[in-house]
Each structure stands twice: as structure tokens, then as C-alpha cells.
Amino acid sequence: MSKGLEVLHHGAVNGVTGSCHELRAGDAGIFIDCGLFQGLEGKRELAIDFDIAHIKALVVTHVHIDHVGRLPYLLGAGFEGPIYCSQPSALLLPAMLEDALKIGFTRYEKLINRVLKLLASRLRPLPYGQWQQVEGSDISIRLQRAGHILGSAYVECDVHDQRVVFSGDLGAPHSPLLVPPASPERCNVLVLESTYGDKNHESREHRRMRLKAAVEHALEDGGTLLIPAFSLGRTQDLLYELESLIAEFGGEQAAPGLPWRELEVVVDSPLAANFTQLYRQLKPFWNDEARERLSEGRHPLSFEQLTVVNSHQDHLNAVGYLARSRKPCVVLAGSGMCAGGRVVNYLKALLNDPRNDVLFVGYQAEGTPGRDILEYGPKEGWVELDGERLTIRARVHQVSGYSAHAGQEDLINFATGINPPPRQIRLIHGEAHAKAALQARLKELLPETKVVIPGG
């Protein structure tokens, strides 16, 4: 890296959460993300304990909480610069932060509204592919589609003749709704996520058939398929796929005894329902396949068999009903790692019954109940929820392709697609084994590139 140019990391170094990275050029710098720590890392101090006086802007790659959750603390620490993000992210970010503030900070409406008003005054939405000079610095930025969730971006940063690229979270090709990422045209230093640096995902068709099989188990014996789903990204992808399965297998050719047209799909998360509504407003950013379905008169995120549960009382009623009934149902409820939220009540009511299934579609951080269910569930082990030890008799599955994160080959293709190769690749946002595996592959494929693991 050239003299006077430095990349620093304030999170997502020893794990996959708390993303916050800094590009410093001379006496000025910018932050890329300012996320919350989760899982075992969630015990870390939330205070902004690093210097921000020289920071001229924050760039948000996408609005997942592990990338934006410390933003209120950054504002509270005195950050006064602009907040750059994509146009879809500007629509999604206030809803995400409002929910995060209510859960982890305060339910005092006036204070929440004050933070959201301050946020709105700082937001600077940018179109994809357009350069933006960061005032008070020598840094220019450009956002490119990352294919992770709607609005996600990787960030190209130009400083004089150097280009530093921050990947944010990259998505896998062929994701529902999303335009896939393309490699940067040029890059000297690549800061690359490595969440799945040690494994590849199933193909879209294979994971779709795995989802179909899990649903059919519910249809066969009147059980519930419970999907702990992250409110933003995974929920919308799954609704899209469930609508397509119902359309394909629920017609006149449906197999006897598998009443797809009677299957109820429940979204029990006000936040997920809100984000789904916002996704509908962002149809211009959907990919060609999704827009074609709309032109056919189908509604991938708003179909007849979809029910949204909003109030807490309706949630409790739904939990009790599904525990007693033998009506097949798919429930998507947050949080995605089972560390809180409405999914906990469903788990407490349904885990003990072998008619039910739990399907994980996203990354389960170390130290979360989701990781314990995934690890011990197939052995009829137990998990502790709200201080209660629960035996796991429900079937437990994992379909990695819906994680929304790129797999190892996707990450490698992104890095090796840069010509000429970067001089340096810095691996962040991954557990130690994932970073080590990806480092080994990249060193083999890019022998002239220095592949480093910060803090490792």
C-alpha cells in the first residue's frame, strides 16, 4: 500500500460480526460500515473507542445489523459527516435502525425519532456506478451491486492512483430477486469477506428441492416447518421460492396426499413484514426473472396463501394453535440465529414434537442457540432457551444456499476476476478456519498477490 494510505479494522476481524473498516488517506479517512457484534462477540463493548475526529464520511454497504448496528453510537460519539449508501439501502436503513434501537437501546419514542431524524439529514443515497468525491478528503467512492440483499454494494475507493475495494457482504450468483455481483474492473487492495471461505453452497435448484422436501414433510403429517429467518434478505428470498413451489406443485398435477394449495405460509415478524413491503416498492431493482414473474400476473412476495402476523397476541395465538393443530404450515420468524424474537416461542412449543421441522437457511454464529440446535438437534440433544433446557425431537435441516453469502468458489471468482490481480487481499468477516482455507486457495491461484489475515 502506498505511503499515507492505510486500511484499519474496528470489527469483523476475529469473527463475522461488527463490521467496521477504515480507509485513511493522509489526515482524512472514511468508515466502511459500523456494525453490531453478535453471538459470543456480542459481549463486547459497544462504545466507539477509536478516533473519529478525522473521519469525513461513513459508507454503508448494506443494512444488516452487523454492518449498521453501531451507527447510533457513532452519531452519539459526535460523528457529523454524510452517510453514503445505495438508493434501496436509504429506504431500508431507517426501518432496520428503528427496530434495533427499540430492542437494544430504548423504547422512548422521542429519542428514537430524534436519532432517525438525524440519520435522515445525513443520508446521501448514491446510484450504482457513479463516482462521488468525499468532501474534505482525497477519496472518491463508487458503489457496485454486491448481490447480497437488495441495496447491497461493494465499495470502490480511489485515492490518487490507488484503488481499494471493500467487498461488504457478497452474494452468490442466481439468488432470487437479485442482480449478481461482477468483479471490479481494477483493484490494488481488496478487503474481502470470508464468511463461507471454507465451503461452497448448494446450487439453487438443489436447495429449492431441499426446501420442497422439508415442506412435504409438513404436508404429509400436518407438522410445522419452522424457519428462523433474518428479517431482511432471507425472508424475501424464501417467500419468492415458496410461491414458485406452490405454483409448480399445487396445480392439477399435484401429487395425491400433498395438498400444496392448503399450505399456509406465515410471516410472524412485523419487521420482516415491513421489509417485505419495502422490497415490493423496490421492484425496479429486482432481477429480470423476478420482473418477468410480475409481468405474468404473479406476486412472489404477496400471494394468496401468505399470512402476516403482527400483534403480540396474534403471535401467541398462532404459537398455541400450531402446537395443537395438525394443519401443515410454514412459519418464518425472527431472529435468524434464535437469540431472541418470536422464533423462541415457536421453538419452545414445537421442538419436542418429531412431526415438526426446523430449517436453517442462514449463518449461525458461535454461541447462539441456532448454532446449538444445528449441532445437537440431529442427535436429539438439547438447547437452552429463556433458561429452560429443551430436548430437540424435531428434525433439523440446513440449506446453505439461502445464506445470501457467497460460497468459497464465488469469493474466489470475484477475486480472480480482477485483471491484473490485486497486490494485496485482506481477509475479514470470517471465522479463523474459513479465512485460513480461503487464504490457502487464493495464495495458490494468485501467487503474486499478498493474501493477509489482519489480526491473525
Residue, then its C-alpha position, 0 to 999 in steps of 0.5 A: m500500500s502506498k505511503g499515507l494510505e492505510v486500511l484499519h479494522h474496528g470489527a469483523v476481524n476475529g469473527v463475522t460480526g461488527s463490521c467496521h473498516e477504515l480507509r485513511a488517506g493522509d489526515a482524512g479517512i472514511f468508515i466502511d460500515c459500523g456494525l453490531f457484534q453478535g453471538l459470543e462477540g456480542k459481549r463486547e463493548l459497544a462504545i466507539d473507542f477509536d478516533i473519529a475526529h478525522i473521519k469525513a464520511l461513513v459508507v454503508t454497504h448494506v443494512h444488516i445489523d452487523h454492518v449498521g448496528r453501531l451507527p447510533y453510537l457513532l452519531g452519539a460519539g459526535f460523528e457529523g459527516p454524510i452517510y453514503c449508501s445505495q438508493p434501496s439501502a436509504l429506504l431500508l436503513p431507517a426501518m432496520l435502525e428503528d427496530a434495533l434501537k427499540i430492542g437494544f437501546t430504548r423504547y422512548e419514542k422521542l429519542i428514537n425519532r430524534v436519532l432517525k431524524l438525524l440519520a435522515s439529514r445525513l443520508r446521501p443515497l448514491p446510484y450504482g456506478q457513479w463516482q462521488q468525491v468525499e468532501g474534505s478528503d482525497i477519496s472518491i467512492r463508487l458503489q457496485r451491486a454486491g448481490h447480497i440483499l437488495g441495496s447491497a454494494y461493494v465499495e470502490c475507493d480511489v485515492h490518487d492512483q490507488r484503488v481499494v475495494f471493500s467487498g461488504d457482504l457478497g452474494a452468490p450468483h442466481s439468488p432470487l430477486l437479485v442482480p449478481p455481483a461482477s468483479p471490479e474492473r481494477c483493484n490494488v487492495l481488496v478487503l474481502e469477506s470470508t464468511y463461507g471461505d471454507k465451503n461452497h453452497e448448494s446450487r439453487e435448484h438443489r436447495r429449492m428441492r431441499l426446501k420442497a422436501a422439508v415442506e412435504h414433510a409438513l404436508e404429509d403429517g400436518g407438522t410445522l416447518l419452522i424457519p428462523a429467518f433474518s428479517l431482511g434478505r432471507t425472508q424475501d428470498l424464501l417467500y419468492e421460492l415458496e410461491s414458485l413451489i406452490a405454483e409448480f406443485g399445487g396445480e392439477q398435477a399435484a401429487p395425491g396426499l400433498p395438498w400444496r394449495e392448503l399450505e399456509v405460509v406465515v410471516d410472524s415478524p412485523l419487521a420482516a413484514n415491513f421489509t417485505q413491503l419495502y422490497r415490493q416498492l423496490k421492484p425496479f431493482w429486482n432481477d429480470e426473472a423476478r420482473e418477468r414473474l410480475s409481468e405474468g400476473r404473479h406476486p412472489l412476495s404477496f400471494e394468496q396463501l401468505t399470512v402476516v402476523n403482527s400483534h403480540q397476541d396474534h403471535l401467541n395465538a398462532v404459537g398455541y394453535l400450531a402446537r395443537s393443530r395438525k394443519p401443515c404450515v410454514v412459519l418464518a420468524g425472527s431472529g435468524m440465529c434464535a437469540g431472541g424474537r418470536v422464533v423462541n416461542y415457536l421453538k419452545a412449543l414445537l421442538n419436542d414434537p418429531r412431526n415438526d421441522v426446523l430449517f436453517v437457511g442462514y449463518q449461525a454464529e458461535g454461541t447462539p442457540g441456532r448454532d446449538i440446535l444445528e449441532y445437537g438437534p440431529k442427535e436429539g440433544w438439547v438447547e437452552l432457551d429463556g433458561e429452560r433446557l429443551t430436548i430437540r425431537a424435531r428434525v433439523h435441516q440446513v440449506s446453505g444456499y439461502s445464506a445470501h453469502a457467497g460460497q468459497e468458489d464465488l469469493i474466489n471468482f470475484a477475486t480472480g476476476i480482477n485483471p491484473p490481480p490485486r497486490q494485496i487481499r485482506l481477509i475479514h468477516g470470517e471465522a479463523h478456519a474459513k479465512a485460513a482455507l480461503q487464504a490457502r486457495l487464493k495464495e495458490l491461484l494468485p501467487e503474486t498477490k499478498v493474501v493477509i489475515p489482519g489480526g491473525 
